[in-house]
């Protein structure tokens, strides 16, 4: 899994103060789970900055877009960048979670 920083510029109809009020009055707001920061966008509307964990950039973008739309906001621009990998080496994963491919043996390979 990877962590992604996303910046979502909301449609100019969404005032930053109104978004902040919405978030303050709803402690269970779904955006609170993603290290959310609200700022003023260059066009004067609200801009959301959040951090999301996902398997790849595409999933992070789609999840963010769905989350923002589900909260009733209309995004006009989205920007994403990767931050850090949260992956594990094979020996850190429980053996039953590792992919087992029948017929392969990495220790006894006839090709070499």
Backbone torsions as a table, in degrees:
resi	resn	phi	psi	omega
1	UNK	NA	152.3	-179.4
2	UNK	-127.9	155.2	175.5
3	UNK	-103.3	137.4	-179.1
4	UNK	-126.0	139.0	172.6
5	UNK	-94.6	127.5	-179.9
6	UNK	-124.0	142.7	176.5
7	UNK	-122.8	122.9	-178.3
8	UNK	-120.0	117.5	174.8
9	UNK	-90.8	121.9	180.0
10	UNK	-85.1	157.8	175.9
11	UNK	-52.2	147.4	-175.0
12	UNK	-61.6	-12.3	176.1
13	UNK	-68.2	-20.1	-175.5
14	UNK	-96.4	104.7	179.8
15	UNK	-74.0	137.2	179.7
16	UNK	-55.9	-38.7	179.8
17	UNK	-66.4	-37.1	177.7
18	UNK	-66.6	-39.9	178.2
19	UNK	-65.2	-43.7	178.3
20	UNK	-61.4	-40.9	177.9
21	UNK	-63.5	-43.8	177.7
22	UNK	-57.7	-43.8	-178.8
23	UNK	-71.0	-37.9	179.9
24	UNK	-67.5	-35.2	-175.9
25	UNK	-85.6	-5.6	179.7
26	UNK	-129.1	94.3	-178.3
27	UNK	-66.3	-20.3	179.7
28	UNK	-98.1	14.8	-179.7
29	UNK	-58.2	132.1	-176.2
30	UNK	-60.3	-24.7	-179.5
31	UNK	-72.5	-19.7	179.6
32	UNK	-62.7	-22.3	-176.9
33	UNK	-76.6	-2.3	-171.1
34	UNK	-125.4	37.2	176.5
35	UNK	47.7	58.3	-171.8
36	UNK	-81.5	140.1	172.2
37	UNK	-133.0	136.2	-180.0
38	UNK	-111.5	133.1	179.3
39	UNK	-137.2	178.0	176.3
40	UNK	-93.5	126.7	179.6
41	UNK	-77.4	165.9	178.2
42	UNK	-57.9	-27.6	179.4
43	UNK	-88.5	1.8	176.6
44	UNK	95.7	-5.7	177.2
45	UNK	-87.4	-167.4	-179.4
46	UNK	-87.1	145.1	175.4
47	UNK	-127.8	128.1	-179.9
48	UNK	-104.4	134.9	172.5
49	UNK	-118.9	126.1	-178.9
50	UNK	-145.2	163.5	178.9
51	UNK	-117.4	133.7	-176.3
52	UNK	-134.6	142.2	175.0
53	UNK	-100.5	128.8	-178.6
54	UNK	-154.0	167.3	-179.1
55	UNK	-74.0	-29.2	178.8
56	UNK	-156.4	174.1	-177.1
57	UNK	-62.4	-43.4	-179.1
58	UNK	-59.6	-45.0	178.8
59	UNK	-63.5	-39.8	178.3
60	UNK	-62.4	-43.5	179.2
61	UNK	-64.7	-47.0	-178.7
62	UNK	-64.8	-40.9	179.1
63	UNK	-63.7	-43.4	179.7
64	UNK	-64.0	-44.8	179.4
65	UNK	-61.4	-43.7	179.3
66	UNK	-65.0	-41.5	-180.0
67	UNK	-63.1	-47.2	-178.6
68	UNK	-64.4	-44.6	179.1
69	UNK	-65.1	-39.6	179.2
70	UNK	-63.3	-28.3	178.6
71	UNK	-81.1	-3.0	176.9
72	UNK	94.7	4.4	179.6
73	UNK	-94.1	155.8	179.2
74	UNK	-116.0	110.3	179.7
75	UNK	-77.2	144.3	174.9
76	UNK	-113.5	-16.5	176.4
77	UNK	-157.6	146.8	178.0
78	UNK	-136.6	137.3	178.0
79	UNK	-132.8	137.2	-178.1
80	UNK	-136.7	149.0	173.4
81	UNK	-147.7	148.1	179.1
82	UNK	-80.0	148.3	178.3
83	UNK	-113.5	-74.4	-176.9
84	UNK	-134.6	152.7	176.0
85	UNK	-86.8	140.0	177.7
86	UNK	-113.1	31.6	-175.3
87	UNK	-83.8	164.9	-179.7
88	UNK	-122.9	151.0	172.3
89	UNK	-75.1	162.0	-176.0
90	UNK	-56.9	-33.7	-177.4
91	UNK	-76.4	-9.6	177.0
92	UNK	-90.9	-13.7	-179.8
93	UNK	-88.8	143.5	173.2
94	UNK	-59.6	140.6	-174.8
95	UNK	-57.3	-32.9	-177.8
96	UNK	-74.9	-10.0	177.8
97	UNK	-95.2	-10.9	-179.6
98	UNK	-77.3	144.1	178.3
99	UNK	-70.7	125.3	177.4
100	UNK	-108.8	120.1	-179.8
101	UNK	-103.8	117.9	-179.3
102	UNK	-61.2	140.9	175.1
103	UNK	84.2	5.5	177.4
104	UNK	-113.6	140.8	178.6
105	UNK	-138.9	106.3	-174.8
106	UNK	-74.3	-23.4	-179.3
107	UNK	-82.4	-30.2	-176.1
108	UNK	-121.2	80.2	-177.0
109	UNK	-100.3	123.9	-178.0
110	UNK	-75.2	-11.4	-176.2
111	UNK	-77.2	-9.6	-173.2
112	UNK	-138.8	NA	NA
